Amino acid sequence: MIRNYSGILLLVIIAVIGLILAPAIYFLDSSTAKATTSSEGQPSSTTPVVLPLVQNGITQNHFMIDKSQFKKAPEFTGVTGFVNTPAAIKLSDLKGKVVLVHFWTYTCINCIRTIPHLNDWYQKYSNKGLVIIGVQTPEFSDEKNINSVNAAVQNFQIKYPIILDNNYVNWNAYGNSYWPRDYLVDNQGFIRYNHIGEGDYSQTEQMIQSLLAEGVTR
């Protein structure tokens, strides 16, 4: 009889221990399942969900950019002539465009070497929102002649607009000191990138693509 009661008592103890441990086992199993879900790339409570921007049928993911660190591009003023454009050009008229402002002069060999790249970008991206404006700022007095500039533009097969900055008004407004120099202006009119001299064409093109993809209008 003692052996029988001992067996029953043992079973009762095991049953009680099972009831005590069951909630803890369930909690551990649930936590493990949640951790596994998160490790497989599913959003967790601490993972921000970035909604895609859809523009012109293209889905793009990007964060809002704090532009307080960037300067607004100065408006073109004091222009002394135009080539490849029938009328005066104003940045304020280029809403929703990415603008590449290119300071150059047609006798500068470093400037001449950049022209094929500018022509290529104009051909590839002008129908996607890129505007290139060449700012012809003369290094020598004979480079002020609009007929000479026009002949050079035709010789280099430049299709984008050129403005003449014979009095260095725009040169000074941008704080420029170099031939050539590129300033990339985003769709809100902020200067987001600039490059001095030749080279880094891939980097400049990547920046053009990035600004075009932002899809922000002024």
C-alpha positions as CSV (number, residue, x, y, z in Angstrom):
1,M,0.0,0.0,0.0
2,I,2.8,2.4,0.8
3,R,4.4,1.8,-2.6
4,N,1.1,2.5,-4.4
5,Y,0.6,5.9,-2.5
6,S,4.2,6.8,-3.2
7,G,3.6,6.3,-6.9
8,I,0.4,8.4,-6.9
9,L,2.2,11.1,-4.9
10,L,5.0,11.2,-7.5
11,L,2.6,11.5,-10.4
12,V,0.8,14.4,-8.6
13,I,4.1,16.2,-8.1
14,I,5.1,15.8,-11.8
15,A,1.7,17.1,-12.9
16,V,2.0,20.2,-10.6
17,I,5.5,20.9,-11.9
18,G,4.2,20.6,-15.5
19,L,1.4,23.1,-14.8
20,I,3.9,25.6,-13.4
21,L,6.3,25.3,-16.3
22,A,3.8,25.4,-19.1
23,P,3.4,29.2,-19.3
24,A,7.1,29.7,-19.2
25,I,7.7,27.2,-22.1
26,Y,5.0,28.9,-24.1
27,F,6.5,32.4,-23.6
28,L,10.0,31.1,-24.6
29,D,8.5,29.5,-27.7
30,S,6.6,32.7,-28.7
31,S,9.7,34.9,-28.2
32,T,11.8,32.5,-30.3
33,A,9.3,32.6,-33.1
34,K,9.2,36.4,-33.1
35,A,13.0,36.6,-33.1
36,T,13.2,34.3,-36.0
37,T,10.6,36.4,-37.9
38,S,12.7,39.5,-37.4
39,S,16.0,37.9,-38.4
40,E,14.4,36.8,-41.7
41,G,13.9,40.5,-42.7
42,Q,10.3,41.1,-41.5
43,P,9.6,44.5,-39.9
44,S,9.8,44.5,-36.1
45,S,8.6,47.2,-33.7
46,T,12.0,48.9,-33.8
47,T,12.4,48.8,-37.6
48,P,11.2,51.9,-39.5
49,V,9.1,51.2,-42.6
50,V,10.0,53.5,-45.5
51,L,7.1,53.9,-47.9
52,P,8.2,54.1,-51.6
53,L,7.8,57.2,-53.6
54,V,6.0,56.6,-56.9
55,Q,6.6,59.1,-59.6
56,N,5.9,58.7,-63.3
57,G,5.3,55.0,-62.7
58,I,8.8,54.6,-61.1
59,T,9.1,53.4,-57.5
60,Q,11.8,55.2,-55.6
61,N,12.9,54.9,-52.0
62,H,14.6,57.9,-50.4
63,F,14.6,59.8,-47.2
64,M,13.8,63.5,-46.9
65,I,16.9,65.6,-47.2
66,D,17.8,68.5,-44.9
67,K,18.8,71.2,-47.2
68,S,19.6,73.9,-44.6
69,Q,23.3,73.2,-45.3
70,F,23.0,74.1,-49.0
71,K,22.9,77.6,-50.7
72,K,20.3,78.7,-53.2
73,A,21.8,79.2,-56.7
74,P,22.0,82.9,-57.7
75,E,19.8,84.0,-60.5
76,F,21.5,84.8,-63.8
77,T,22.0,88.6,-64.1
78,G,24.1,91.0,-66.2
79,V,24.1,88.6,-69.1
80,T,25.6,90.2,-72.2
81,G,24.5,87.7,-74.9
82,F,22.9,84.3,-75.6
83,V,23.7,81.4,-77.9
84,N,21.5,78.4,-78.6
85,T,18.5,80.1,-77.0
86,P,16.0,82.6,-78.4
87,A,15.4,84.3,-75.1
88,A,16.9,85.2,-71.8
89,I,17.3,82.3,-69.4
90,K,16.2,82.6,-65.7
91,L,16.6,79.9,-63.1
92,S,13.2,80.9,-61.7
93,D,11.7,79.7,-65.0
94,L,13.2,76.2,-64.7
95,K,10.7,74.8,-62.3
96,G,11.1,71.1,-61.6
97,K,14.4,70.9,-63.4
98,V,17.9,69.9,-62.4
99,V,20.3,72.5,-63.7
100,L,24.0,72.0,-64.5
101,V,25.6,75.5,-64.5
102,H,28.9,75.1,-66.4
103,F,31.5,78.0,-66.2
104,W,33.9,77.8,-69.2
105,T,35.6,79.8,-71.9
106,Y,36.0,78.5,-75.4
107,T,39.8,78.8,-75.7
108,C,40.5,77.0,-72.4
109,I,41.9,73.5,-73.2
110,N,40.6,72.1,-69.9
111,C,37.2,73.4,-70.8
112,I,37.3,71.9,-74.3
113,R,38.0,68.5,-72.9
114,T,34.9,68.6,-70.8
115,I,32.6,69.4,-73.7
116,P,32.1,65.8,-75.0
117,H,30.9,64.7,-71.6
118,L,28.5,67.7,-71.3
119,N,27.1,66.9,-74.8
120,D,26.7,63.3,-73.8
121,W,24.8,64.2,-70.6
122,Y,22.6,66.7,-72.5
123,Q,21.7,64.0,-75.0
124,K,21.0,61.4,-72.3
125,Y,19.2,63.4,-69.7
126,S,17.6,66.5,-71.2
127,N,14.4,64.7,-71.8
128,K,14.4,63.5,-68.2
129,G,14.6,66.9,-66.5
130,L,18.2,68.0,-66.9
131,V,19.1,71.5,-68.2
132,I,22.7,72.4,-69.0
133,I,23.6,76.1,-69.1
134,G,27.1,77.1,-70.2
135,V,28.3,80.4,-68.7
136,Q,30.9,81.7,-71.1
137,T,33.1,83.9,-68.9
138,P,36.1,85.3,-70.9
139,E,39.6,84.9,-69.7
140,F,40.9,87.3,-72.4
141,S,39.2,90.3,-74.0
142,D,38.8,88.8,-77.5
143,E,36.6,86.0,-76.0
144,K,33.9,88.6,-75.4
145,N,32.9,88.6,-79.0
146,I,29.6,86.8,-79.4
147,N,30.3,85.9,-83.0
148,S,33.5,84.1,-81.9
149,V,31.6,82.3,-79.2
150,N,28.9,81.3,-81.6
151,A,31.5,79.9,-84.0
152,A,33.1,77.9,-81.1
153,V,29.7,76.5,-80.1
154,Q,29.1,75.3,-83.6
155,N,32.6,73.8,-83.9
156,F,32.2,71.9,-80.6
157,Q,28.6,70.9,-81.6
158,I,27.2,72.2,-78.4
159,K,23.4,72.0,-78.3
160,Y,22.7,73.3,-74.8
161,P,22.2,77.1,-74.1
162,I,25.1,79.4,-73.6
163,I,25.0,82.8,-71.8
164,L,27.8,85.3,-72.1
165,D,29.1,86.7,-68.8
166,N,31.5,89.3,-70.2
167,N,31.4,91.4,-67.0
168,Y,31.9,88.5,-64.5
169,V,28.6,89.3,-62.8
170,N,27.5,85.6,-62.6
171,W,31.1,84.4,-62.0
172,N,31.3,86.6,-58.9
173,A,27.7,85.8,-57.8
174,Y,28.7,82.1,-57.6
175,G,32.0,82.9,-56.0
176,N,33.8,81.1,-58.8
177,S,37.6,81.3,-59.5
178,Y,38.1,78.4,-62.1
179,W,37.7,77.4,-65.7
180,P,35.9,75.0,-65.9
181,R,33.6,74.5,-63.0
182,D,30.3,72.8,-62.6
183,Y,27.5,73.6,-60.2
184,L,24.6,71.2,-59.9
185,V,21.4,72.8,-58.9
186,D,18.5,70.6,-57.6
187,N,14.8,70.9,-58.4
188,Q,14.3,73.3,-55.5
189,G,17.1,75.6,-56.6
190,F,19.8,74.5,-54.1
191,I,23.4,74.0,-55.1
192,R,24.0,70.4,-54.2
193,Y,27.3,69.7,-55.8
194,N,30.2,71.5,-57.5
195,H,33.3,70.3,-59.3
196,I,36.4,72.1,-60.3
197,G,38.4,71.3,-63.4
198,E,38.4,68.1,-65.5
199,G,37.7,64.6,-64.4
200,D,35.4,62.8,-62.0
201,Y,32.9,62.5,-64.8
202,S,31.3,59.3,-63.4
203,Q,30.9,60.9,-60.1
204,T,29.2,64.0,-61.6
205,E,26.9,61.8,-63.7
206,Q,25.9,59.8,-60.7
207,M,25.0,63.0,-59.0
208,I,22.9,64.1,-62.0
209,Q,21.1,60.8,-61.8
210,S,20.5,61.1,-58.1
211,L,19.1,64.6,-58.3
212,L,16.8,63.6,-61.2
213,A,15.5,60.6,-59.2
214,E,14.5,62.8,-56.2
215,G,11.4,63.9,-57.9
216,V,11.0,67.1,-55.9
217,T,9.5,70.2,-57.5
218,R,10.1,73.8,-56.5
